[in-house]
Amino acid sequence: MKEKIIEYLANEDFKELKSFLSDANEADIAECLDELDKNDQAVVFRLLKKDEATDIFARMDPDTQENLIETLSDKEIASIISKMYIDDAVDLIDELPANLVTRVLDNSSVTKRQAINEMLKYPEDSAGSIMTTEYAQLDEDDTVEDAFDKIRRKGVNKETIYTIYVTDSGDRHLVGVTSAKDLLLADPKTKIKDIMEENVISVTTNEDKEEVAKMFDKYDFLAMPVVDSENRLVGIVTIDDAMDVMSEENEEDFEKMAAMAPSEEDYMKESVFSQYKNRIVWLLVLMLSSIVTGKIITGYENAFEALPILVSFIPMIMDTGGNCGSQASTMVIRALATDEVEPKDILKVWWKEIRIAMLVGGTLAIVNGVRIFIQYHDLPLSIVIGITLLFTAMLAKSLGCILPILAKALKLDPAYMASPMITTMVDACSLVIFFNVALMLMNI
């Protein structure tokens, strides 16, 4: 698609390009615009249908949006902002530099500007920060006939009209929820309060947005009502915003699990120095913590002198321990993220992992014990390696499951207790096990 657009631009065949864009998918157009040169972006954007341009603009990368804001006229900006949903407008404001934020707000209506400023007051990680105030709402005393009249008049500017929220006649307290399907199947004279579902699941404006996203997965909602401290309806969170939150949280957890500080920038857009700052702290911590491993090895120099072959097994034992710990921590961190496991389950999780460790460690011990006996014809050495692998697996999986749960209990992110941290700790402990078992069984 990008090549086709570039070809039309090169030939200055704008009529054909406009026709081509009118038949294309909005998401595909937004993706192509992100990849075009700055000047071409403005040309293509101006050829879009007016009723599609705003939706395509909302799908673009922040950098593309910024380029267009710099290029478009005040009238064009005003047209875009007037048609944008409030949550999309807030996202745009968050990403733009201060001078462009001023320009956007100056070209917004008073009502929209007030709504944007109100949304920006909510904490960054709260439900209030990702909700939209453009939702379908009915009064409990409305009839179904009244409801359709309201939806026809106001629904065109709402983000969703499939789920409709019901408030009382006085202070907009949330009292129920209904759907477009319920309205279509009901008698026109029926009152909304007689067909609405009264058991409404809602969240408050200060609820953590990650918890809100999890509720979508639990209840299979398309939208979630957001209320204030007095149960007054103030907005809704839609499924697309919830999915964006989950995507952001997953990216953040991946970075933490790789021993990096989370970054809000795309990889190719973030500077080298910024990437350096995100990575160096944990690398320094892990490097300095490995000093412990070096001290342990130095403390057993006599064992090396008596039986030099022990040194050749250190990498295998350390790698095996790190891998075992990484497996356990990955599974437990995932279970914590999906609320399958809670801190109170720590003993259950540990008992499960210790049994897995016995099976895994036993298999590794037998395979390596047989291999070493065949290769070196040394039964004591085979036994030492086998016992070390068994206890290393048990220790590694214990640390791998316990540490993330303890982090969760202490209100820390369990993702920090992932592979690099677990591996560093297990390396030191596995060496202590190895050398002590060797000293006891081989008369060194």
Legacy VTK file of the C-alpha trace (Angstrom):
# vtk DataFile Version 3.0
C-alpha trace
ASCII
DATASET POLYDATA
POINTS 444 float
0.000 0.000 0.000
2.833 2.385 0.864
4.447 1.838 -2.554
1.135 2.596 -4.281
0.728 5.865 -2.354
4.316 6.907 -3.147
3.706 6.132 -6.834
0.582 8.332 -6.918
2.490 11.122 -5.146
5.434 10.888 -7.545
3.074 11.145 -10.538
1.060 13.899 -8.828
-2.045 11.840 -9.547
-3.987 13.201 -6.582
-7.422 12.341 -7.935
-6.567 8.654 -8.190
-4.812 8.778 -4.817
-7.918 10.244 -3.183
-10.046 7.499 -4.704
-7.537 4.862 -3.575
-7.556 6.211 -0.006
-11.359 6.270 0.120
-11.442 2.493 -0.349
-8.550 1.671 2.028
-8.780 0.562 5.643
-8.259 3.312 8.227
-5.658 1.361 10.203
-3.657 0.644 7.037
-3.737 4.311 6.036
-2.506 5.383 9.472
0.342 2.868 9.301
1.388 4.104 5.865
1.253 7.745 6.944
3.638 6.936 9.800
6.190 5.740 7.237
5.941 8.642 4.769
8.087 11.779 4.658
6.830 14.757 6.625
5.714 16.732 3.547
3.978 13.712 2.000
2.106 13.077 5.240
0.407 16.465 5.025
-0.481 15.979 1.359
-2.021 12.550 1.898
-3.833 13.612 5.059
-5.545 16.489 3.250
-6.856 14.028 0.632
-8.676 11.924 3.214
-12.426 12.031 3.637
-13.381 14.521 6.328
-15.381 11.964 8.298
-12.444 9.497 8.283
-9.540 11.889 8.842
-10.047 12.218 12.604
-10.207 8.460 13.207
-7.066 7.953 11.107
-5.307 10.790 12.948
-6.072 9.111 16.311
-4.423 5.878 15.087
-1.137 7.517 14.060
2.120 7.444 15.985
2.704 10.492 18.237
5.556 11.684 15.987
3.303 11.701 12.933
0.592 13.538 14.850
3.153 16.134 15.939
4.358 16.605 12.356
0.815 17.166 11.139
-0.046 19.598 13.949
2.991 21.654 12.888
1.934 21.557 9.233
-1.861 21.933 9.308
-3.704 25.241 9.567
-5.580 26.321 12.690
-8.874 25.625 10.930
-7.793 22.066 10.080
-6.605 21.442 13.645
-9.896 22.752 15.020
-11.807 20.387 12.726
-9.762 17.376 13.905
-9.987 18.172 17.607
-13.723 18.873 17.451
-14.359 15.355 16.146
-11.861 13.496 18.350
-13.056 11.497 21.334
-11.962 13.043 24.611
-9.643 10.164 25.595
-7.887 10.324 22.204
-7.503 14.092 22.569
-5.986 13.647 26.042
-3.526 11.064 24.670
-2.552 13.554 21.968
-1.985 16.331 24.522
0.178 14.019 26.639
2.533 13.322 23.734
2.909 16.812 22.244
5.543 19.399 23.231
4.296 22.417 25.210
4.154 24.844 22.258
1.950 22.491 20.235
-0.253 21.708 23.238
-1.033 25.412 23.458
-1.909 25.502 19.759
-4.207 22.484 20.055
-6.025 23.866 23.096
-6.370 27.290 21.473
-8.140 25.626 18.545
-10.462 23.554 20.729
-13.950 24.558 21.755
-14.469 25.781 25.324
-16.408 22.634 26.189
-13.773 20.286 24.790
-10.941 22.244 26.390
-12.630 22.020 29.780
-13.175 18.268 29.353
-9.522 17.731 28.374
-8.238 19.767 31.332
-10.521 17.848 33.685
-9.208 14.512 32.422
-5.598 15.646 32.761
-6.116 16.172 36.508
-6.419 12.430 37.171
-3.299 10.463 38.187
-1.413 8.976 35.238
-2.057 5.341 36.216
-5.710 5.766 37.208
-8.953 4.777 35.497
-9.782 8.476 35.230
-6.768 9.047 32.985
-7.929 6.535 30.335
-11.709 7.015 30.472
-13.822 8.964 28.015
-16.722 11.222 28.950
-18.499 10.481 25.676
-20.873 7.672 26.590
-24.547 6.820 26.097
-26.613 7.587 29.209
-30.322 7.310 29.972
-32.569 8.306 32.847
-34.234 5.451 34.731
-37.657 7.025 34.159
-37.177 7.243 30.377
-39.230 4.929 28.205
-37.663 2.808 25.476
-39.175 5.212 22.956
-37.493 8.141 24.741
-34.242 6.199 24.780
-34.172 5.776 21.003
-34.883 9.473 20.532
-31.905 10.348 22.764
-29.606 7.883 21.034
-30.541 9.197 17.586
-29.889 12.786 18.667
-26.709 12.283 20.707
-25.343 8.847 19.863
-23.365 9.932 16.819
-20.790 11.608 19.082
-20.557 8.779 21.598
-17.685 6.297 21.599
-20.082 3.373 22.013
-23.856 3.009 22.049
-24.010 -0.765 22.457
-23.726 -0.561 26.231
-25.898 2.171 27.780
-25.709 3.340 31.388
-28.693 4.391 33.471
-28.665 7.097 36.134
-31.272 8.306 38.588
-33.347 11.395 37.953
-31.498 13.614 40.398
-27.724 13.478 40.842
-26.624 11.146 38.013
-25.962 8.270 40.398
-25.280 5.068 38.454
-28.227 2.736 39.028
-28.200 0.328 36.112
-27.010 -0.748 32.690
-28.788 -1.894 29.555
-27.859 -2.680 25.969
-28.987 -1.784 22.475
-30.266 -5.361 22.140
-32.468 -4.994 25.234
-33.934 -1.776 23.885
-34.662 -3.265 20.458
-36.514 -6.215 21.980
-38.537 -4.192 24.526
-41.952 -2.549 24.123
-41.573 1.183 23.239
-43.661 2.200 26.298
-41.588 0.173 28.777
-39.585 2.199 31.259
-35.824 1.765 31.307
-35.812 0.904 35.003
-37.972 -2.148 34.242
-35.512 -3.683 31.776
-32.140 -2.505 33.084
-29.629 -4.684 34.939
-29.247 -3.228 38.433
-26.162 -5.191 39.479
-23.649 -2.873 37.807
-19.922 -3.517 38.049
-18.037 -0.223 38.047
-14.691 1.289 39.019
-13.760 4.571 40.662
-11.720 7.279 38.979
-8.685 6.501 41.165
-8.681 2.752 40.476
-5.370 1.513 39.043
-5.736 1.267 35.270
-4.018 -2.138 35.162
-6.627 -3.532 37.556
-9.345 -2.060 35.351
-7.863 -3.789 32.304
-7.868 -7.112 34.176
-11.586 -6.669 34.884
-12.281 -6.560 31.145
-10.643 -9.965 30.816
-12.610 -11.316 33.789
-16.065 -10.043 32.820
-15.752 -9.869 28.996
-16.984 -6.256 28.969
-16.909 -3.920 25.988
-16.984 -0.909 28.324
-16.620 -0.255 32.050
-18.430 2.606 33.859
-16.288 4.945 35.958
-17.845 6.653 38.989
-16.682 9.210 41.535
-16.602 8.735 45.313
-20.375 9.327 45.502
-21.216 6.803 42.756
-21.964 9.485 40.172
-21.238 8.384 36.608
-18.348 10.436 35.187
-17.122 8.345 32.251
-16.413 4.935 30.751
-13.317 2.947 29.846
-13.660 1.128 26.521
-12.150 -2.191 25.508
-9.635 -0.621 23.087
-8.174 1.549 25.863
-8.032 -1.453 28.211
-6.094 -3.430 25.604
-3.661 -0.527 25.199
-3.039 -0.608 28.951
-2.356 -4.351 28.917
0.028 -3.941 25.993
1.934 -1.185 27.821
2.119 -3.228 31.036
3.394 -6.291 29.172
6.142 -4.259 27.493
7.105 -2.771 30.854
7.270 -6.200 32.493
9.432 -7.580 29.671
11.915 -4.759 30.178
12.003 -5.264 33.939
12.468 -9.015 33.513
15.470 -8.281 31.300
16.989 -6.103 34.068
16.225 -2.751 32.415
14.373 0.323 33.600
11.067 0.656 31.688
11.020 3.065 28.761
8.032 4.868 27.256
9.772 5.489 23.927
9.947 3.150 20.934
13.307 1.395 20.553
14.307 3.146 17.322
13.206 6.573 18.581
14.936 6.479 21.963
18.433 7.952 22.112
21.535 5.866 22.818
22.167 7.740 26.069
18.614 7.153 27.261
18.960 3.430 26.549
22.269 3.493 28.409
20.643 5.030 31.496
17.870 2.439 31.449
20.318 -0.463 31.360
23.442 0.497 33.256
22.039 0.585 36.808
20.912 -3.029 36.860
24.026 -4.162 35.015
26.148 -2.530 37.713
24.078 -4.114 40.475
24.321 -7.569 38.921
28.022 -7.182 38.181
28.837 -6.108 41.726
26.694 -8.879 43.177
28.730 -11.416 41.172
31.683 -10.498 43.369
30.128 -12.856 45.910
30.472 -15.704 43.410
34.130 -14.855 42.899
34.754 -14.835 46.646
33.163 -18.265 47.012
35.356 -19.744 44.258
38.464 -18.168 45.824
37.544 -19.660 49.191
37.698 -23.182 47.777
41.048 -22.956 46.009
42.333 -25.925 48.026
39.610 -28.109 46.533
40.701 -27.112 43.017
44.310 -27.951 43.772
43.352 -31.371 45.112
40.923 -32.160 42.289
41.263 -29.742 39.325
38.483 -31.446 37.351
35.918 -29.818 39.677
36.479 -26.510 37.887
35.148 -27.895 34.592
31.709 -28.551 36.139
31.159 -25.020 37.498
29.602 -23.563 34.279
27.184 -26.489 33.946
26.027 -26.256 37.568
25.625 -22.474 37.463
23.770 -22.545 34.120
21.465 -25.335 35.276
20.636 -23.462 38.472
19.987 -20.231 36.592
17.733 -21.971 34.077
15.735 -23.730 36.804
15.250 -20.480 38.700
14.297 -18.611 35.535
11.617 -21.176 34.671
10.026 -20.926 38.119
10.157 -17.130 38.314
8.683 -16.709 34.827
5.728 -18.967 35.618
5.061 -17.356 39.009
5.380 -13.787 37.704
2.876 -14.632 34.981
0.506 -16.191 37.530
0.799 -13.104 39.746
0.077 -10.799 36.797
-3.149 -12.665 35.997
-4.161 -12.868 39.691
-4.028 -16.662 39.531
-1.599 -16.555 42.458
-1.690 -14.227 45.467
0.872 -13.698 48.258
-1.212 -15.869 50.591
-0.553 -18.816 48.242
3.201 -18.751 48.841
3.381 -22.136 50.613
1.163 -23.829 48.013
3.319 -22.471 45.205
6.548 -23.447 46.976
5.306 -27.011 47.596
4.340 -27.333 43.936
7.717 -26.029 42.713
9.733 -28.151 45.150
8.072 -31.286 43.808
8.780 -30.166 40.250
12.396 -29.496 41.310
12.750 -33.012 42.714
11.610 -34.526 39.427
13.676 -32.164 37.281
16.738 -32.339 39.544
16.491 -36.116 39.822
16.403 -36.522 36.044
19.354 -34.172 35.567
21.283 -35.926 38.349
20.800 -39.388 36.858
21.651 -38.335 33.289
24.797 -36.442 34.323
25.816 -39.056 36.885
25.753 -41.797 34.249
27.544 -39.567 31.721
30.325 -38.663 34.157
30.822 -42.260 35.303
31.109 -43.433 31.694
33.453 -40.588 30.782
35.688 -40.492 33.887
35.027 -43.869 35.586
34.762 -41.951 38.867
31.759 -42.977 40.973
32.297 -40.419 43.819
32.493 -37.586 41.281
29.293 -38.829 39.613
27.522 -38.844 42.971
28.790 -35.344 43.850
27.548 -33.862 40.579
24.215 -35.700 40.865
23.551 -34.513 44.441
24.652 -30.978 43.563
22.267 -30.802 40.597
19.358 -32.120 42.693
19.837 -29.597 45.493
20.644 -26.771 43.074
17.362 -27.357 41.231
15.441 -27.404 44.517
17.094 -24.199 45.720
16.733 -22.403 42.374
13.051 -23.198 41.978
12.394 -22.253 45.599
14.001 -18.836 45.092
12.337 -18.482 41.702
8.855 -18.839 43.167
9.294 -17.235 46.592
11.063 -13.989 45.661
8.443 -12.718 43.146
5.664 -13.473 45.641
7.524 -11.639 48.418
8.010 -8.683 46.055
4.270 -8.626 45.391
3.535 -8.749 49.124
5.866 -5.768 49.652
4.049 -3.786 46.894
7.036 -4.129 44.527
6.858 -5.254 40.920
7.485 -9.039 40.794
9.029 -8.607 37.330
12.206 -7.306 38.975
12.694 -10.779 40.481
13.112 -12.344 37.072
15.907 -14.226 35.360
18.960 -11.934 35.870
18.357 -11.421 39.591
17.464 -15.061 40.277
20.441 -16.316 38.245
22.898 -14.144 40.161
21.632 -15.415 43.509
21.450 -19.034 42.431
25.000 -18.951 41.017
26.456 -18.175 44.427
24.293 -20.672 46.291
24.879 -23.495 43.801
28.665 -23.117 44.166
28.409 -23.378 47.948
26.376 -26.574 47.550
28.811 -27.980 44.983
31.994 -27.408 46.960
30.578 -28.564 50.275
29.187 -31.778 48.786
32.550 -32.389 47.108
34.443 -31.810 50.360
32.194 -34.210 52.283
32.093 -37.065 49.763
35.502 -36.960 48.097
37.779 -36.507 51.122
39.477 -33.489 49.635
LINES 1 445
444 0 1 2 3 4 5 6 7 8 9 10 11 12 13 14 15 16 17 18 19 20 21 22 23 24 25 26 27 28 29 30 31 32 33 34 35 36 37 38 39 40 41 42 43 44 45 46 47 48 49 50 51 52 53 54 55 56 57 58 59 60 61 62 63 64 65 66 67 68 69 70 71 72 73 74 75 76 77 78 79 80 81 82 83 84 85 86 87 88 89 90 91 92 93 94 95 96 97 98 99 100 101 102 103 104 105 106 107 108 109 110 111 112 113 114 115 116 117 118 119 120 121 122 123 124 125 126 127 128 129 130 131 132 133 134 135 136 137 138 139 140 141 142 143 144 145 146 147 148 149 150 151 152 153 154 155 156 157 158 159 160 161 162 163 164 165 166 167 168 169 170 171 172 173 174 175 176 177 178 179 180 181 182 183 184 185 186 187 188 189 190 191 192 193 194 195 196 197 198 199 200 201 202 203 204 205 206 207 208 209 210 211 212 213 214 215 216 217 218 219 220 221 222 223 224 225 226 227 228 229 230 231 232 233 234 235 236 237 238 239 240 241 242 243 244 245 246 247 248 249 250 251 252 253 254 255 256 257 258 259 260 261 262 263 264 265 266 267 268 269 270 271 272 273 274 275 276 277 278 279 280 281 282 283 284 285 286 287 288 289 290 291 292 293 294 295 296 297 298 299 300 301 302 303 304 305 306 307 308 309 310 311 312 313 314 315 316 317 318 319 320 321 322 323 324 325 326 327 328 329 330 331 332 333 334 335 336 337 338 339 340 341 342 343 344 345 346 347 348 349 350 351 352 353 354 355 356 357 358 359 360 361 362 363 364 365 366 367 368 369 370 371 372 373 374 375 376 377 378 379 380 381 382 383 384 385 386 387 388 389 390 391 392 393 394 395 396 397 398 399 400 401 402 403 404 405 406 407 408 409 410 411 412 413 414 415 416 417 418 419 420 421 422 423 424 425 426 427 428 429 430 431 432 433 434 435 436 437 438 439 440 441 442 443
